[in-house]
Amino acid sequence: MMGPRQVAQSALFYEFSIEEFVPADHPLRGIDRFLDLSDVRPLLAPSYSSYGRPSIDPELMIRMLLLGYCQGIRSERRLCKEVHVNLAYRWFCKLDLTDPVPDPSTFSKNRHGRVRESGLFRHLFETVLQRCIDEGLVGGESFGVGASLIPANANQTRGIDNKEGLPPDLTAGVIDEYLETLDDAAFGASTKVVSKYISPVDPAARWTGADSGAAFFAYSTNYMVDLDNAVIVDVEPSVPIRTAETFAARRMIDRITERFDMTPDKLVGPSQRCKHRLTGNGYGLRISRDVGVVGRGARHRPAPSSLEQIETDGRHVLT
């Protein structure tokens, strides 16, 4: 017998629990189990006024940003829409079925304001790293260093000649950010070579053709990775120039040594960055001739037999 037609009927009362609709093996449950945001509110407390309308819960914003990172949602506007309709996302963000989702503009204002000034992201990153160290996931002996090109949010067809200088109608925020990077060894002070073009909306970005394709405005994201379990132990931005990326690697080593008392015995990285830059200078690193080298042309290569072969390979291995 055919059953009755299913028609949605609004009820006066509902008994509903989001907890029951999130599977026990959902990846967000595993993340939530180890997520501790108890330090967020005390860290941001000086950034809030003692009077006025209550703000959005800062822990909610951090949970939503972590959710976007883990799920590959880059757009903050799309992130808000996904949290609005996805029950698992609501559960992770500690939102009930009827709780409102923050406006996308809230993220931008907080990211460029109090979150950036308080160093909250760095604090959260180091908290997670300390947990990995306590669980024995970080050996601290062998590190790998590398950089990824990150295209700047700047139109490459609207760059202006550097000789003309910045236009006078730029906003104060753009100018301030640009001036802050001029004396930074990972940015403006990394080279005496003047970039051919400069972006009026993001003057700190560098005009580069490092990927052997069409040139564009970009940054470099430099990573330091513990090779035991591929745990990222530090991140440092720079312009996509070898000298700047080298300085970023040195800065990451110094910071890891200072904050976690770890100094690598072996460092794996691109040859042009490691050669003559990370050897000496108080790091106690030297080029090793008896370890395998992984290059771009092949997944595995035999151990180099001479210093010349190491220098011509795609990567150096330092110990």
C-alpha positions in Angstrom: 0.0 0.0 0.0 1.3 3.4 -0.9 2.0 5.6 2.1 0.6 9.1 2.6 2.2 12.0 0.9 4.9 13.7 3.0 4.0 17.3 3.6 5.9 19.6 5.9 3.7 20.8 8.7 4.9 23.4 11.1 4.7 22.4 14.7 4.2 24.6 17.7 7.1 23.1 19.7 10.2 21.2 18.6 12.5 18.9 20.5 15.8 19.1 18.7 19.4 18.4 19.6 22.3 19.2 17.1 24.5 16.8 19.0 22.4 13.9 17.8 22.9 14.9 14.1 26.7 15.0 14.2 28.2 11.5 13.6 30.6 10.2 16.2 33.3 9.8 13.6 32.9 13.3 12.1 36.4 14.9 11.7 35.2 18.0 13.6 34.6 16.0 16.7 38.3 15.0 16.7 39.4 18.6 16.3 37.0 19.8 19.0 38.3 17.3 21.5 41.8 18.9 21.4 40.8 22.5 20.9 41.3 24.7 23.9 40.4 28.4 23.5 40.4 29.3 27.1 43.2 31.9 26.6 41.4 33.8 23.8 39.2 36.0 26.0 41.9 37.1 28.5 44.3 37.8 25.6 41.8 40.0 23.8 40.3 41.6 26.9 42.5 44.8 26.7 41.3 45.3 23.1 37.6 45.7 24.1 35.9 48.7 25.7 34.4 48.5 29.1 31.1 50.0 27.9 28.9 49.9 24.8 27.1 47.1 23.0 28.4 43.5 23.6 30.6 42.2 20.8 30.5 38.9 18.9 32.1 36.2 21.0 35.8 36.1 20.0 35.9 32.3 20.6 33.1 31.9 18.0 35.1 33.9 15.4 38.2 31.7 16.0 36.2 28.5 15.7 34.7 29.7 12.4 38.1 30.7 11.0 39.6 27.3 12.0 36.6 25.7 10.4 37.2 27.6 7.2 40.8 26.6 7.2 40.1 22.9 7.9 37.3 22.7 5.3 39.1 24.7 2.6 36.6 27.6 2.7 38.6 30.7 1.8 35.8 33.1 1.4 34.5 34.6 4.7 31.1 35.3 3.1 30.8 31.7 2.0 32.0 30.5 5.4 29.1 32.3 7.1 26.6 30.8 4.7 28.0 27.3 5.3 27.8 27.7 9.1 24.2 28.9 8.7 23.0 25.8 6.9 25.4 23.0 8.1 24.5 21.4 11.4 28.0 19.9 12.0 29.5 23.4 11.5 27.0 24.9 13.9 27.8 22.2 16.5 31.6 22.9 16.1 31.0 26.7 16.5 28.8 26.1 19.6 25.8 27.6 17.9 22.3 26.4 18.6 19.7 26.0 15.8 18.3 29.5 16.2 21.6 31.4 17.1 22.5 34.0 14.5 25.7 33.7 12.4 28.1 36.7 12.5 28.2 39.1 9.5 31.2 38.5 7.2 32.4 42.0 7.7 33.0 41.2 11.4 35.9 38.9 10.5 37.7 41.5 8.4 37.4 44.2 11.0 38.7 41.9 13.8 41.4 40.2 11.7 42.9 43.6 10.8 42.3 45.1 14.2 42.4 43.5 17.6 43.3 40.0 16.5 46.3 41.2 14.6 47.5 43.6 17.2 47.2 41.1 20.1 49.2 38.4 18.3 46.3 35.9 18.9 47.0 33.8 15.8 50.7 33.3 16.8 49.6 32.4 20.3 47.1 29.8 19.1 49.7 28.3 16.7 52.3 28.0 19.4 49.7 26.5 21.8 48.9 23.7 19.3 52.6 23.2 18.6 53.3 22.8 22.3 50.6 20.2 22.5 52.3 18.3 19.6 55.6 18.5 21.4 54.1 17.2 24.7 52.5 14.3 22.8 55.9 13.4 21.2 54.9 14.2 17.7 57.8 16.7 17.2 61.3 15.2 17.3 63.2 18.5 17.1 66.2 17.0 15.3 65.4 17.1 11.6 63.6 20.1 10.0 62.7 20.9 6.5 62.3 24.5 5.2 60.5 25.6 2.1 58.4 28.4 0.6 55.2 28.7 -1.3 54.2 31.5 -3.6 51.0 33.2 -2.5 49.4 35.6 -5.1 48.6 38.9 -3.7 45.1 40.3 -3.9 46.2 42.9 -6.5 45.5 43.3 -10.1 48.7 42.6 -12.1 47.5 44.8 -15.0 47.2 47.9 -12.7 50.7 48.0 -11.4 52.5 51.3 -11.7 56.2 51.9 -12.5 58.2 52.1 -9.3 59.9 55.2 -10.6 56.6 57.1 -10.5 56.1 56.4 -6.8 52.9 55.7 -4.9 49.9 57.8 -5.9 48.9 60.5 -3.3 45.3 59.2 -2.9 46.2 56.0 -1.2 44.5 55.3 2.2 46.5 55.7 5.4 46.2 52.0 6.2 47.9 50.9 3.0 50.7 53.4 3.4 51.3 52.4 7.1 51.6 48.7 6.2 54.0 49.4 3.4 56.2 51.6 5.5 56.3 49.0 8.2 57.9 46.5 5.8 60.6 48.7 4.3 63.2 48.0 7.0 62.3 44.4 7.5 64.9 42.0 6.3 62.2 39.6 5.0 60.7 42.4 2.9 62.0 45.8 1.8 65.5 45.4 3.3 66.1 42.0 1.7 67.6 43.4 -1.5 68.8 46.6 -3.0 67.2 45.7 -6.3 64.1 47.9 -6.8 61.0 46.1 -8.1 60.0 47.0 -11.6 56.3 47.5 -10.7 54.5 48.3 -7.6 50.8 47.7 -6.7 48.9 50.7 -5.5 46.5 48.6 -3.4 49.2 46.3 -1.9 52.6 48.0 -2.3 54.3 45.5 0.1 53.7 42.7 -2.4 56.6 41.9 -4.8 56.4 41.7 -8.6 57.8 38.3 -9.4 58.1 35.7 -12.1 59.5 33.0 -9.8 57.3 30.3 -11.1 58.7 30.7 -14.6 55.4 31.9 -15.9 53.7 35.3 -16.3 54.9 37.7 -13.6 52.4 38.8 -10.8 52.3 40.4 -7.4 53.0 37.8 -4.7 54.3 37.0 -1.2 56.2 33.9 0.0 54.9 31.8 2.9 57.9 30.1 4.5 57.4 26.9 6.4 59.6 25.1 8.9 58.5 21.4 9.2 59.6 18.7 11.6 60.4 15.7 9.4 59.4 13.0 11.9 55.6 13.5 11.5 55.4 16.4 9.1 54.3 18.9 11.8 54.7 22.6 10.9 56.7 24.2 13.7 56.8 27.7 12.4 55.6 30.0 9.6 57.1 33.3 8.4 56.0 35.5 5.5 58.4 37.3 3.2 58.7 38.6 -0.3 59.5 36.0 -3.0 63.3 36.7 -3.0 65.9 34.2 -2.1 67.7 36.5 0.4 64.3 37.3 2.1 63.4 33.6 2.3 66.8 32.8 3.7 66.4 35.4 6.4 62.9 34.1 7.2 64.4 30.6 7.7 67.0 32.0 10.1 64.3 33.9 11.9 62.2 30.8 12.3 65.2 28.8 13.7 65.9 31.5 16.2 62.3 31.7 17.3 61.9 28.0 17.7 65.1 27.9 19.7 64.0 30.8 21.9 60.5 29.7 22.6 60.7 25.9 22.6 64.4 25.3 23.3 64.8 23.2 20.1 67.6 23.5 17.6 67.6 21.2 14.6 70.6 18.9 14.0 69.7 18.5 10.3 68.0 21.0 8.0 66.6 20.1 4.6 65.9 22.9 2.1 66.4 24.3 -1.4 70.0 24.6 -2.3 70.1 28.3 -3.1 68.6 29.1 0.3 70.9 26.9 2.3 74.1 27.4 0.5 76.4 29.9 2.3 73.4 31.3 4.2 72.5 28.9 6.9 75.9 27.4 7.4 77.8 29.1 10.2 76.3 32.2 11.8 76.1 30.4 15.1 73.7 27.7 13.9 76.3 24.9 14.0 75.1 23.4 10.6 77.4 22.0 8.0 76.8 20.3 4.6 76.6 16.6 4.9 78.0 14.3 2.1 76.6 11.0 3.3 72.8 11.5 3.2 70.3 11.1 0.4 69.1 14.1 -1.6 65.6 14.5 -2.9 65.5 16.6 -6.0 62.9 17.9 -8.4 63.6 15.5 -11.2 63.2 12.3 -9.3 61.5 11.1 -6.1 64.7 9.4 -4.9 68.3 9.9 -5.7 71.5 8.2 -4.4 73.6 9.9 -1.8 75.9 12.5 -3.3 79.5 11.5 -3.7 81.0 15.0 -3.7 80.4 18.6 -2.6 80.1 19.6 -6.3 77.2 17.1 -6.8 75.4 18.5 -3.7 75.7 22.0 -5.1 74.2 21.0 -8.5 71.3 19.0 -7.0 67.9 20.5 -6.6 68.2 20.5 -2.8 70.8 20.7 0.0 70.7 18.6 3.1 72.4 20.2 6.0 73.4 18.6 9.3 
